[in-house]
Amino acid sequence: MKFIISLADLNKLLNKIQNVVPQKATIPILSNFLLEASGGDLILTATDLTVGIRSYTEAKVIKEGATTLPAKKFASLIRELTTPHIEIHTNEHDITEVIAGSSRFKLHGMNKSEFPSLPELAETTQFIIPQRELKNMLFRTSFAVSREDNRYVLTGVFIKIQNGKATFTGTDGKRLAKNEIGVSLDPSWKGDYIIPLKAVEEITKNLNEEGDATIYLMKDKIAIEANQSILITKLLCGDYPDINRIIPEKMETHVSLHREELMTLLRQVSLFTSNDSQSVRFSFTNGELKLSANAMEVGEGHVSMPVNYNGENLDIAFNPHYFLDVLRHTSKETVDLGIIDAFNPVVIKEELEGEKPDDSLCLIMPMRLDQPV
């Protein structure tokens, strides 16, 4: 194998795939990148046996071939080079020489035959979706995914496809985010897919604001192709909870809140919470919302803002960091709070252009109310 490639193009390629390489590989070959020079392209592949990604870029291929190289060493070396183009040559013993100007380096690789192969996608069910919309769906749901392994199925984004729509959901049991979008599949098609959070993060990183992505659906895997990259991930196994059972159908009270103002006040008052008391009290009175928090070792904070609330005084408590997460992952000027009482889930919505309001919502479980601040 022998090729010449732009240093900038190679660095971009490495940035796309290097996070997939496992920190502690159970099989030595997984610590390597697979390099393939074919036609006019260099193709790089990395996998941890759950998530795999293959990316390619243009190169001047002098001799076709393939090898694997230690990912960390190779990526670190390429980052330190300064010449505009480099030449890479691999001999029959999988020793690779990297030539950059007058500098020469040799890396010992492993034969490509040991590297796990990624599945073929030609016969799979597939559909096309704008990259911007897919990125938005993942952005607006992945923040709510559980980071704890004790509820395995909640550690990924759940996608349910039916009736020509894809519903994206993330939840950790204390908060929930749900978004729907139409897809170009036969309305009779049904499928449930739980994408691991690591794969979601890599997919999001590779998506742009322009262009389309192709999604390939398999029984135990899903693949996304965009921007000269294909990411394939195994799906999480298990039954995702029926989220519709916990979303209130009717809220007694609706309050419209200015998102940026609420975020500013929440950041201020959250400074007066502690690890033992992650709670901010929301006190609604006619025309006003007061936010308050206190922690014995810190002090106390009180802030307020005008709101369109009319009714009996209402107190309800939330984890401010969870609430801020929701607000950061919405984009409209105002959000609507749907409240039943201080004990039931609160629904937060914003109306998206071209969609019904019910297509997008977040849900937060209230916390126990402490004594008045």
C-alpha positions in Angstrom: 0.0 0.0 0.0 1.3 3.4 -0.9 -0.5 6.8 -1.1 0.0 10.6 -0.8 -2.5 12.6 1.2 -3.1 16.2 2.4 -2.2 16.5 6.0 -5.3 18.6 6.7 -7.6 16.0 5.1 -6.0 13.2 7.1 -6.4 15.1 10.4 -10.1 15.7 9.6 -10.5 12.0 9.0 -8.8 11.0 12.2 -11.0 13.5 14.2 -14.1 11.8 12.9 -13.2 8.3 14.0 -10.7 8.4 16.9 -13.3 8.6 19.7 -14.7 5.2 18.7 -11.4 3.4 19.6 -11.8 1.9 23.1 -9.6 3.1 25.9 -9.0 -0.4 27.1 -9.4 -2.8 24.2 -10.4 -6.4 25.1 -8.9 -7.5 21.8 -5.5 -5.9 20.7 -6.7 -5.2 17.2 -9.4 -2.9 18.5 -6.7 -0.4 19.5 -5.9 0.0 15.8 -7.3 1.9 12.9 -7.9 0.0 9.7 -6.4 1.9 6.7 -7.5 1.0 3.2 -6.2 2.7 0.0 -8.5 2.0 -2.9 -9.3 3.8 -6.1 -8.7 7.5 -5.3 -9.6 7.3 -1.6 -8.1 6.6 1.8 -10.7 4.8 4.0 -10.2 4.7 7.8 -12.3 2.4 10.1 -12.5 2.2 13.9 -14.7 0.0 16.1 -15.2 -1.1 19.7 -17.5 -3.9 18.6 -20.5 -1.9 19.6 -20.0 1.2 17.5 -18.0 1.2 14.3 -17.3 4.1 11.9 -15.9 4.2 8.4 -14.8 7.5 6.8 -13.0 8.3 3.6 -11.3 11.2 1.9 -9.5 11.8 -1.4 -5.9 10.6 -1.7 -3.4 9.9 -4.5 -3.2 6.1 -4.4 0.0 4.8 -5.9 -0.5 1.2 -4.8 -3.8 -0.2 -3.3 -3.7 -2.2 -0.1 -4.6 -2.2 3.6 -3.2 -2.5 7.1 -4.0 -1.5 10.7 -2.0 0.9 12.8 -2.0 1.7 16.5 -4.7 4.4 16.7 -3.3 6.6 19.5 0.3 6.6 18.2 -0.7 7.2 14.6 -3.1 10.0 15.4 -0.6 11.7 17.8 2.1 11.5 15.2 -0.1 13.0 12.4 -1.2 15.9 14.7 2.5 16.9 15.2 3.4 17.0 11.5 3.6 20.3 9.7 4.2 19.5 6.0 1.2 20.1 3.7 1.3 16.5 2.3 2.6 13.2 3.6 3.4 9.9 2.0 2.4 6.6 3.6 3.8 3.3 2.5 3.2 -0.2 4.0 5.3 -3.3 3.2 4.2 -7.0 3.2 5.1 -7.3 6.9 2.6 -4.5 7.9 5.4 -2.1 8.8 4.2 1.4 7.7 6.5 4.3 6.9 5.2 7.8 7.2 7.3 10.4 5.2 6.8 14.1 5.9 9.4 16.2 4.1 12.8 15.1 5.4 11.2 13.3 8.4 10.6 9.5 8.3 8.8 7.4 10.9 8.0 3.7 11.0 5.0 2.1 12.8 4.5 -1.6 13.4 0.9 -2.6 12.5 -1.2 -5.7 12.4 -2.6 -7.6 9.4 -6.1 -6.4 8.3 -7.4 -10.0 8.5 -7.8 -9.7 12.2 -9.8 -6.5 12.1 -13.6 -7.0 12.6 -15.7 -6.4 9.5 -18.6 -4.1 9.4 -22.0 -5.4 8.1 -23.2 -4.9 4.6 -26.0 -2.4 4.2 -27.2 -2.9 0.6 -30.2 -5.1 1.5 -31.4 -3.2 4.6 -34.5 -1.0 4.9 -33.4 2.7 4.6 -34.7 6.2 4.4 -33.3 9.7 3.9 -33.7 12.5 6.4 -32.2 16.1 6.3 -29.1 16.2 8.5 -30.3 19.3 10.3 -33.5 17.6 11.4 -31.8 14.4 12.5 -29.2 16.4 14.5 -32.0 18.5 16.0 -34.0 15.4 17.1 -30.9 13.9 18.8 -29.9 17.2 20.4 -33.4 17.7 21.9 -33.6 14.2 23.4 -30.1 12.8 24.2 -29.5 15.2 27.1 -32.3 13.4 29.1 -30.7 9.9 28.6 -29.6 8.1 31.7 -25.9 8.0 32.5 -26.3 5.2 35.0 -26.1 1.6 34.0 -28.6 0.3 36.5 -31.4 1.0 34.0 -29.8 -0.3 30.9 -32.5 0.5 28.3 -32.6 4.1 29.4 -28.9 4.6 28.5 -29.8 5.3 24.9 -32.1 7.3 22.7 -35.2 5.4 21.8 -36.6 5.7 18.3 -40.1 4.3 17.6 -41.1 4.2 13.9 -44.8 3.7 13.0 -47.5 5.4 10.9 -44.8 7.2 8.8 -43.4 9.0 11.9 -40.3 8.6 14.0 -40.6 9.4 17.7 -37.3 10.1 19.5 -37.2 9.8 23.3 -34.7 10.2 26.0 -35.3 9.7 29.8 -33.6 8.9 33.0 -36.7 8.5 35.1 -36.6 12.0 36.5 -36.9 13.9 33.2 -38.0 13.0 29.7 -37.7 14.6 26.3 -39.8 13.5 23.3 -39.8 14.7 19.7 -41.6 13.5 16.5 -40.8 13.8 12.9 -42.2 12.4 9.6 -40.1 9.9 7.8 -40.1 8.6 4.2 -41.1 5.0 5.0 -44.3 3.1 4.2 -46.8 3.9 7.0 -47.1 0.1 7.6 -43.4 -0.1 8.7 -43.0 -0.5 12.5 -39.8 -0.7 14.4 -38.2 0.0 17.8 -34.5 1.0 18.1 -32.5 2.1 21.2 -29.3 3.7 20.1 -26.4 3.8 22.7 -25.5 7.3 23.9 -21.9 6.9 22.7 -23.2 6.3 19.2 -25.6 9.2 19.4 -22.8 11.5 20.3 -20.6 10.3 17.4 -23.6 10.6 15.0 -24.3 14.2 16.1 -20.7 15.2 15.8 -20.7 14.1 12.1 -23.9 15.8 11.1 -24.0 19.2 9.3 -26.7 21.8 9.0 -27.0 21.1 5.2 -27.4 18.0 3.2 -29.1 14.6 3.8 -28.3 11.6 5.9 -29.3 8.0 5.1 -30.5 5.8 7.9 -30.2 2.0 7.5 -32.4 -0.1 9.8 -31.5 -3.7 10.8 -32.8 -6.1 13.4 -30.1 -5.5 16.0 -28.2 -2.5 14.4 -28.7 0.9 12.9 -26.4 2.8 10.5 -26.2 6.5 9.6 -24.4 7.7 6.4 -23.5 11.3 6.0 -20.5 13.5 4.9 -18.4 10.7 3.6 -18.8 8.6 6.8 -20.9 5.6 7.8 -21.5 4.9 11.5 -22.9 1.5 12.5 -24.0 0.7 16.0 -25.5 -2.3 17.8 -28.8 -1.5 19.5 -29.5 -1.8 23.2 -31.6 -4.8 24.0 -34.7 -4.6 26.1 -38.2 -3.2 26.3 -38.3 0.6 26.6 -41.0 1.8 29.0 -44.3 3.0 27.7 -43.7 6.8 28.1 -47.3 7.7 27.2 -48.5 6.3 30.5 -46.6 9.0 32.4 -47.3 12.0 30.2 -50.3 13.8 31.7 -53.2 14.1 29.2 -54.7 17.2 30.8 -53.0 20.0 32.9 -54.9 22.2 35.3 -52.7 25.2 34.8 -50.6 26.6 31.9 -48.0 29.3 32.4 -46.0 31.0 29.6 -42.4 31.8 30.7 -39.7 33.8 29.0 -37.0 31.2 28.4 -33.8 33.4 28.6 -35.0 35.3 31.7 -35.9 32.1 33.5 -32.5 30.6 32.6 -30.7 33.6 34.0 -32.7 33.5 37.3 -32.3 29.8 37.6 -28.5 30.0 37.2 -28.5 32.7 39.9 -30.6 30.9 42.5 -29.0 27.5 41.8 -25.8 28.8 43.4 -27.7 28.5 46.7 -28.2 24.8 46.5 -25.9 22.1 47.7 -25.1 18.5 46.8 -27.5 17.5 49.6 -30.3 19.9 48.6 -30.5 20.2 44.8 -33.9 21.9 44.9 -35.4 25.3 43.9 -38.8 26.3 44.9 -41.1 27.8 42.2 -43.8 30.0 43.9 -46.6 31.1 41.6 -48.8 34.0 42.7 -50.9 36.3 40.6 -48.7 37.8 37.9 -45.4 36.7 39.5 -43.1 33.7 39.8 -40.6 33.7 42.7 -37.7 31.3 42.7 -35.9 30.5 46.0 -33.3 28.2 47.4 -31.3 27.8 50.6 -28.5 25.6 51.8 -27.2 25.7 55.4 -23.6 25.8 54.3 -24.1 28.4 51.5 -26.9 30.8 52.3 -30.2 31.6 50.5 -31.3 33.3 47.3 -34.6 34.8 46.1 -35.4 36.1 42.6 -38.6 36.8 40.8 -40.1 37.5 37.3 -43.5 38.5 35.9 -45.6 35.7 34.5 -49.2 35.3 33.1 -50.4 33.3 36.1 -53.8 33.9 37.7 -55.0 31.6 40.3 -54.4 30.2 43.8 -50.9 30.4 45.2 -48.9 27.4 43.9 -45.6 26.0 45.2 -43.6 23.4 43.4 -39.9 22.4 43.5 -37.5 21.2 40.8 -33.8 20.2 40.4 -32.6 23.5 38.8 -29.9 21.7 36.7 -32.5 19.4 35.2 -34.8 22.4 34.4 -31.9 24.3 32.9 -31.0 21.3 30.7 -34.6 21.4 29.3 -34.4 25.2 28.6 -31.0 24.9 26.9 -32.4 22.3 24.5 -35.3 24.5 23.4 -35.0 27.4 21.1 -38.2 29.5 21.2 -38.5 32.8 23.1 -41.1 31.3 25.5 -42.0 27.9 26.9 -45.3 26.7 28.2 -45.5 24.9 31.6 -48.4 22.5 32.0 -48.9 21.9 35.7 -51.3 19.6 37.5 -50.1 20.1 41.1 -46.9 19.9 43.2 -46.6 16.2 43.0 -47.3 15.2 39.3 -44.9 15.6 36.3 -44.8 19.0 34.7 -44.9 19.2 30.9 -42.8 21.8 29.1 -43.6 22.5 25.5 -42.6 24.9 22.7 -44.4 25.2 19.4 -42.2 24.2 16.5 -42.6 25.6 13.0 -44.4 23.2 10.8 -45.3 20.8 13.6 -48.1 20.3 16.0 -47.3 21.4 19.6 -47.7 17.8 20.8 -44.8 16.7 18.6 -42.2 18.2 21.0 -42.3 18.1 24.8 -40.2 17.7 27.9 -41.3 16.4 31.2 -39.8 16.9 34.7 -40.7 15.2 37.9 -41.1 17.7 40.8 -39.1 17.3 44.0 -40.3 17.1 47.6 -41.2 20.6 48.9 -39.0 21.6 51.8 -40.1 24.1 54.5 -40.6 27.6 53.2 -37.4 29.6 52.5 
